[in-house]
Amino acid sequence: MARTGRHKQPMSAPYLVNGATGPFEIVVGLEVHAQVISKSKLFSGAPTAFGGEPNSQVSLVDAAMPGMLPVLNGECVRQAVRTGLALGCTINRRSRFDRKNYFYADLPAGYQISQYKEPVVGEGAIEISLDDGTRRTIGIERIHLEQDAGKSIHDLHPSMSYVDLNRAGVALMEIVSRPDMRSPAEAGAYVATLRAILRAIGSCDGNMQEGSLRADVNVSVRRPGEPFGTRCEIKNVNSIRFIQQAIAHEARRQVDLIESGGTVIQETRLFDPERGETRALRSKEDAHDYRYFPEPDLPPLLIDEAFIAACRESLPELPDARRRRYEAELGLSPYLAGVLTADIEESLWFEHLLAETARRQGRAQREVAEKAANWMTGDLFAALKRLDRGIADSPVSPEQGAELLALLADGTLSGPLAKQVFEIMLETGEDPAAIAEARGLRQVTDTGALEAAVASVLAANADKVAEYRAGKDKLFGFFVGQVMKASGGKASPAMVNDLLKKALG
């Protein structure tokens, strides 16, 4: 749940790193770089599509050719304001751009156009939920717009580096948290919650593998109750798992350093996923090292109330509100509601499945919600993980899922048969009813046929029948299994149970 203004942090047990001389507390703040969804870059008309040929999406502005002037992309401003509103942040009616001066080979101008003292979005906060049900509020200090740098490539030639400027000038939102996180788990939950909100409102696709969402991780340690320690910044970490691993390793490194008599120095570090450790990159720059000054080619950015109102009106239902609705209106457990609202595409897929399931069964959505949710988060998610696919690439559509659930509900399929049909659906894309009909997988509900199967099983196991009637009740499951086996797994379990109880009674 987004909240505005300063916040009071709820008390919770801190995550402590135990050292030889006692416990240390971890303090974490994140600077999340989210690539803005827009067709063109922040200050030029060059395209932003991922995966283009190197240097094929570069304008004269991006390449910093002499005499080229930046022109602010209004859509990027709109997306930043929408993001700020979704996170409960204040929107600054006046902001400005600054030049951040530093040298990289993939930064043609020798400076980055960013925002420093007057960002477009100010303070806010988001609420996160941990696996144990604990909820915490994490403060957001600011969100500012800036242009991305290009990409240096070092592994294509033994003695030269290549530069790809396709990414140069792409719009980024830098979302800066307060140092409110106290464990790797909290940092992971924060990024996951933030990513879900960005994807839900459509301001960033959240694709960490492609680099459109990445984080600089600031880590320090301190004795409980003492002032903040010296922080180190771990640059450009591009997965939630790596963020958590980097925090755990860096905290342990700092504790070991302090206890051995050393001093933590403020520096920038990189995380090595293969070794699971951080390593020094350079001493950490302070703001004055970048020689910030107002961007002379851009006037101050002024935002009026009508623009903010239009941005607010464009926001969809946010993940936390959707989660609460699933719990209140559909009766889903907090766990199921949380899983189904963690990703907007999965939420929309579930709602399509739910509407179609209710329609096919002629029942209210609340009556079928739990079974639909359990099937989706169980069988479907497990299959997608096995196939290494996302919900957008699911070989089974919501309509087909609803049809499968309807066949289960009306007794056409038993649970085991439904799993068989589902596996065939994954392979062929066929509808479940057609599969059941063509392959003879419909559940047997013919009373006469089932009575004959029961009689045959009891006759073949007269000794066990006697034992059962003498009080060995556990044998009932044996009889059920034998009748199911005799029917090829197609008998209705409910009917088998009823007929056996009657015959054995």
N, C-alpha and C positions, 0 to 999 in steps of 0.2 A: 504494500500500500504506500503510495507516494504521499509525502507530507511536506509542507512548506516551512521555511524559516529554520531557525536553530532548534535543536532537539535535545532532549534529555535521554541519555543512554541507559537502558535497563541494566540492572545488575545481573551478571551471569558469571559462572565459574570460568576463570581464564584458562587457556591452554598453556601449560608450563613446560619449558624445556629443563629437564633436571641436569644440573651440572655437578661437579665434584664438590663445589662449595655451596650448593643450594639451588633452588629453582630460579629460572629467569622467565619473564613474560615476553611474548612476541608482540610487536607492534607493526601493523601492516597498513599501508596506503597504496592505492592503485591509480595509475593514470592509464585509462583505457582509450585507445585510439580506434575510433569507429569510422569506417569509410562511408561517406554519405551516399545514399542512393540518388544519383542524378545522371542524366545522359551526357553531360559535359562537365569539365573540370571547374574548379572554384573561380578561376580568373581568366579562363579561355574557353573557346568552343570546341576544343579537342575532345574526342569520345573517351569513355571510361571503361569500356567493356574489358573483362578479364580475358587473358590468353591471346592477345593479338601478337603479331610478329614484332620482334624488338624494334623499338623506335618508329613504329608505324602509327602511333597515336600521339604525336607531338606537334604542337603549334609553335609559331615563332615566339609567343609569350612564354611557353613552357621551356623553350631552349634559351631564354634570356637574350634574345637578339637585341642589339642596340636600337633604342627608340620605341620598343614595344611597351605598351601600357596595359596594366591589368584592368579587367572589367568584372565587377562582382556578379556572381551567378545568384539570382534571387531565389531559385529553388533550393539552393544549399542553405540559405538563411532561413527559409521556411521550414526545412527539415530540422535545423538546429533548434528553432523555437518550438516546434512540435515535440521534439525530444525533451526539451526543458519542461514543458507543460506536463508531459507524461510522467516526469520524475518529480513533479511537485516543486520545481525550481522557480525562482523569481526571474522574470524576463527584463533585461535592462533596456530601457527605451533608447538609450544612447550607448553605443559602443564604438570601438575603433580598432583598426588593424595596425600592427607594428612590424618592423623588420627585426628578425632574429638572426644575427650575423654569425655564421660559422662556415668552415670550409669542409666540403666533401666533394669527391670527384663527380658524384651523381646529383649535385646541387648546382646547376649551371650558373645561377646568379650570385652565388656566394652568400646568399641570405635566404631565409624562409619568411614568407608573409604569414604572420600568426596574430594572435591577440595576447596581450600581456596584462596591463593594469585595468583595462575596460573590456571584459569579455561580453559576448552577446547574452550569456545565461549565467545567473548567479547561484546562490545557495539553494539546496533542496535536500532530499533524503529519500531512500527507499528502504523497504522492510524486507528482510530475508528470512527464510525458514530453513533450519538445519534438520538433519535426519532424525534427531531425537525429538522433534517437534518444537524446539526452542525457536523463538522469533526475535530478531534483533533489528534495530534501526541503524543504518549506515549513512552517515552524512555525505553529501556531495558539496564540494566547495565551489565548483565552477564548471562550465562547459564553454570551451572556446573553439572557434573555427580556425583552421590553418591548412596550408597546402602541404601535400606529401612530397618527399624527395623521390628521386629515381632509385634505381637498383644497380648495385655493383655486383658483377659476376666474376668470381675468381677461379673457377675450376674448368674453364674452357681452353686455357692456354697455359703452358708451363711458365711463361715469364711475363705475361700481360694480363690485365684485368679488362673486362668489357663493361660498358655502361648501357643500360636500357632506360630510356627516359619516358616510357609509356606511363609510368605511375607518377611522374613528376607533375605537380599541379593538381592532382586528384584531391578533392575536398575531404578533410578529416574533421571529425568532432573529437576533441580531447576532453574526456569526462574524468575530472579529477576528484577523487574521493578524499574524505578526511581520514586521518590515521586511526580509524575506529575498529579495524578488524584485529582479532587477537588469536587467530589460528588459521592454518591452511584450509580447513573446512569452511570457515566463514568467508575467506577470500574466494573459494570456489563457488559457494552459494551466491555471493555477490555478483560475480561475473555471469553465472547462469541466469540469475534474475534479471540483470541488466540486459543480457542478450535476448531474453524472451520478450522484454518490453520493446527493444529496438526492432525486433522482427515483427512484433504484433502491429506496431504503428507504421512500419515500412520505411524507416529512416536509415536502416543499415541491414544488410542481409545476414550479418553475424557469422559469415563463413570464415572460421579461424584458419582452416587449411589453406585458403587462398590469401590470407593476410588482411582481409577486410575488417577483422576485429583482432586486436592484439593488445598486450598490456605491458607497461613498464611497472615493475613491482618494487616498491620501496619497503625495505625490511630493516628493523632495528630490534634490539633486545634490551631489557632493563630488569633490575630487581623489582618485584612487585611493590608498587607504591612510590617508586622513585621517578624522577623526570625522564623524559624520552632520551634514549641513547642516540649514538651517531648512526645514521641510516646509510644503507647502500642501495643503489638502484639497479635492478636486473632488467635489462632492455629487451623489448620485442619478444615476449613470451607468447606463443600462439596456440596454446591449448589450456583448458582448465586443469587437466591432469598435470601438465608441466608447471603451471603456476603453483599448484600445491606442492609439487616436488621441490621446486626452486625455493619456496619459502622455508620448507622443512630443512633443506640442506644449508641454506644461508644462515638460518637461526642457529643451527648447531655449530657452524663454522665460527660465528661471532662469539658464541658462548665459550667454545674451546679456546679461541684467541684471547678473550678477556681473562679466563682462568689461568692461562699460561703466562700472564703478565704482559700481554701485548695490548695494543690499542686499535680499536676499529677506526679506520679512516674513511671519510666520505668519498666514495668512488662509484664508478659505473662498472657493472659486471655483466657477463653473458652466462646463460644457462646452457649446459651441454646435456641434451636429453639422453645420449647414449651412455654417458657416465653418471648421469643424475647429479651433477655438481655444477657450481658456479665458478667462474674464473674472472680475474681482473681484466678490464678492458682499458680504462683510463681513469684519471682522477675526475671526480664529479664537478662539473661546472656549476657555478652560481649564476644568478640572473645577470649580474653586472658583466660576467665574462662574455655574454652574448651581445652586449652593447645595444640593447633594445632602443629603438626610437620610433616615433610615429611614421607610418608608411606615407611618404609624401605624395604618392600617386593615387591615393584613395581618400575620399572625404569621410568624416565620421558616419557611422551607420545609424540612422534614425528609424525607429519602429513605432508605428502608431497603434492605437487601441483597436482599430478595425482589423488590422493585420493579425494581431494577437487573437482577437475573437474568431477570425476565420480559421486560424491554426487550431484553436481549441475545438471548434466545431468539427474539424476534419478527423479528430482522434476517434479510433474505434474503441470497443470495450477492451480494457487493459487486462492482462493475465490475472492479476489478483482479484479483480472484480468478477472475472469469469469463473475463477476457482470458487469464490464465495457463492456464486449463482448455482454452480454444479452441486455444491453441498446443500444449499437451501432448497432449491427447486427440484433437483433430480434425486436428492437423497444419497448422493455418493459419499463415500468415506473421504476424509481429508487426504489420505494417501492417493486414492484413485483420482480425485479432483486435481491434486497437485501434479501427478504424472500427465494427465490429459491437458493441462494448461501450460506445460513447460515449453511447448512449441506451438506456434500459431497454426502451422500447416496440419499438425496432428489434431489440434482442437477443432479445426474446421472439418477435417475428415471424420472425426467422431460425431460432430453434430449432424453431418450428412447421413452417417450410418444410423444414428439414433432416430432421426426423422423418418427414414425409410423403414427401419425396423418397426417403429410404432404403427406406421401406415399399413404394412403388410400383415401385422398381427391384430390390427383393429383395437389397439390399446393405447393408453396414455403414455407419454414419453417417460414419466417417472416410473411406471410399472416395468418398463423394459430396460431402463438406463443401466442398472447394475450388471445385468447379464451382458449387455452390449459392451460396457466398459471393461468387464473382466475378459471377454473374448479378445477385444482389441489389444489390451495391455498384456495379455498372456500369449495366446496362440499367434496373433498377427505380429506383435512386436518381436517375439522369439524368431519367427520365420524371417522377418526383415533383417534382423541381426545376422542370422545364419547366411542369408543371401547377400549381405553387405549392401543393403538398399535403404533408402529413406522412404518416408510415407508417400512422397510425390512420385516415386518409382514403384509403388506397390503393384505387384501383378494381380492383386485382387482389388476390385473396386468397392466402394461403400455399398452399392446396390447388391453386389454379389455377397458381401458379408451379411447384409440384412436378409437376403434370401436363405443363406445357410442357417442363420439363427431362427428363421421362421420354420424351416424344415425340422429343426431340433424341437421347437416349441410345439408343433402339431403332431410329433411322434413319428414323422416320416423317417427321421434319422435318429439313431441313438448317439450317445457321446462318442464311443469308439468309431462308429461309422462316419460321424461328422468329421472326425480327425482324418480319416482316410480320404474322404471327399475333399477336404481342405488341401491336403498334400497334392492331390491331382489338380485342383484349381491353381495352385502355385506353379505347377509345371506347364499346364496347358492353357490357362486363362478361360476355361470353359465355365459355364454357369453350373451351380451345384445341383439343381434339379435334373439337368440334362446328364450330368455325370452319374447321379444315383440311378437314373432310369436305364442308361446305356450299359452300366456295369453291374446292374442287379444288386445295388447296395442299399435298397430301401429296407427299413426295419420290418421284420415279420410280426404282424399283429393278428394273424389268422388263429383264432382260438383253437380250432380243431387241430391244426398242425402243431401248435405248441403243446396241447394236451397230449398228443401222441409222442412228442419228444420227451416230455416229462415222464410219461409212463415207461418209455423205453429206458431212460436213465435209471429210474428207480428199480426196474426189473433187473437191470444189469448190476446193481449195487445193493442187493437185498441185505447183505451183512451190515452195510453202513446205514441202511434204513432202520434196521433193528437197533443199532447203536444210538442213532438220533432219537428214536422213540423212547430209548431207555434214559435219555437225559443229556446226551452229548450234542448240545445245541450248536456248537461251532461247526458241525458238519453241514449246516445249511448252506454256507458259502461254497462248499465243495459241490453240492447239487446244482447250485446256480451256475457255477463255472462249467459243469458238464453239459447242462442244457444249452448254454450259450455256445459251447464248442460244437455241440451237435447241430446247431442252427447256423454254423459258420459265422458266429458273431452278429447275426442279423436279428435275433429275437429281441422283442421289447423287454428290457430288464424289469420293468414294473409288472408286466403281465407274467413273466417267468416267476417272479417272487410270489405273486398272488396265487398262481396255479400250484406252485410247490407247497405253499402253506396249506392249501386246501387238500392236496394229495397226501401230504405227510401227517395232517391232523388226524 
